[in-house]
Amino acid sequence: MQSTTVDNKVQPTFSRLHPFQAKVLKNVNLNGAGSNKETRHIELSLQGSGLSYVPGDALGMIPENDPELVAALLEEMNWDPEVPVIISKQGDTLPLKEALTTHFEITLLTKKIVVQAAELSENEELRKLASEENVNQLKEYIDGRDLLDLLRDFGPWKASAQEIVSLLRKMPPRLYSIASSLTAHPDEVHLTIGAVRYESHGRARKGVCSILCAERLPEGDTIPVFIQPNKHFRLPESQDKDIIMVGPGTGIAPFRSFIQERVATNAAGRSWLFFGDQHSATDFLYQDEFEQYQKDGGLTRVTTAFSRDTAQKVYVQHKMLENSKELFDWLEKGAYFYVCGDKQYMAKDVHNALIDIIEKEGGMTREAAEAYLNDLQEQGRYQRDVY
């Protein structure tokens, strides 16, 4: 680990390869009783780390696998949890149970894993699945399945624990948009994380990091973290500029950071937040905070869309269209437009709604409206943080 000297004291430099063990200061569920969702608000201490961030950056977390899933793997294969396995090209070893818990990705399958596993099995079905001509069936099999499915579906295996773990890739860090401003909360970093739970192929599944945060990260515990800068998602350099933020669900995270920063630095620019979720009563994340910011003048407008509170589902893009005249007026006056959240549906719908608004309110052709939005993007006035 590199070090820097500060006042004659050696400061270690924490990074993705050498993460900082951040202590949990707070871990609460933001959703009300009866909600279909569980969204954790987590506050971590960065004290003594030397780490810093700006609004828009992400926090990398290095999670551990679910102990129940690890136990099920050990049981399925009748493996000795204490047997040492090699985990790196350098020949480093860990006891099998620890390696499966802390080092390897065990919840995702890849084409490569299945193809290599076929060589360790005499199962004809698996060999057929892994063959070149069945590439579509393989793609279908991989989707939503994990290592335990593979081992159960195509046993018995003659392979050793070492041979099986050699197929696996290293546990990748999970990145979450930071939900706090360092100016407002020195030595702290806050996160907004939706717990991922679903059924697939007859088994209950859990998000590796989100469920660690929801079920196994009490206050006082630590988790390895690092800062991941995001240079493509930044507040305007000038504090006089207006900002429009669209962030449904956990997409609210970076905008909490933006608003805190603008309040802490007495920014003069106006701010308009579009927030959406399922039910107003249980899913309005950070409602009290945002209402207080509005009262104090730190947040100019909040426009909400709660999709399950009405017979017709209403989403953030519908609310944008309802406010099209004013939204276009903000853009014409130099406002920056930000969107954070789901890339597949929401971000596309917001993008199309924005073109509709520019076309209608600017009296432009579709092509001219698209060119207008491209110009905003090139000027850094249209920024997306989508996943």
Secondary structure, DSSP 8 states (H G I E B T S, - for coil): --EEEETTEEEE---SSS-EEEEEEEEEE-S-TT-S--EEEEEEE-TTT-----TT-EEEE-----HHHHHHHHHHHT--TT-EEE-STT--EEEHHHIIIIIB--S---HHHHHHHHTT---HHHHHHHSGGGHHHHHHHHTT--HHHHHHHT------HHHHHTT--B---EEEEB-S-TTTSTTEEEEEEE--EEEETTEEEE-HHHHHHHHS--TT-EEEEEEE--TTS---SSTTS-EEEE--GGGGHHHHHHHHHHHHTT--S-EEEEEEES-HHHH-TTHHHHHHHHHHTS--EEEEEETTSSSS---HHHHHHHTHHHHHHHHHTT-EEEEEE-TTTHHHHHHHHHHHHHHHHTT--HHHHHHHHHHHHHTT-EEEEE-
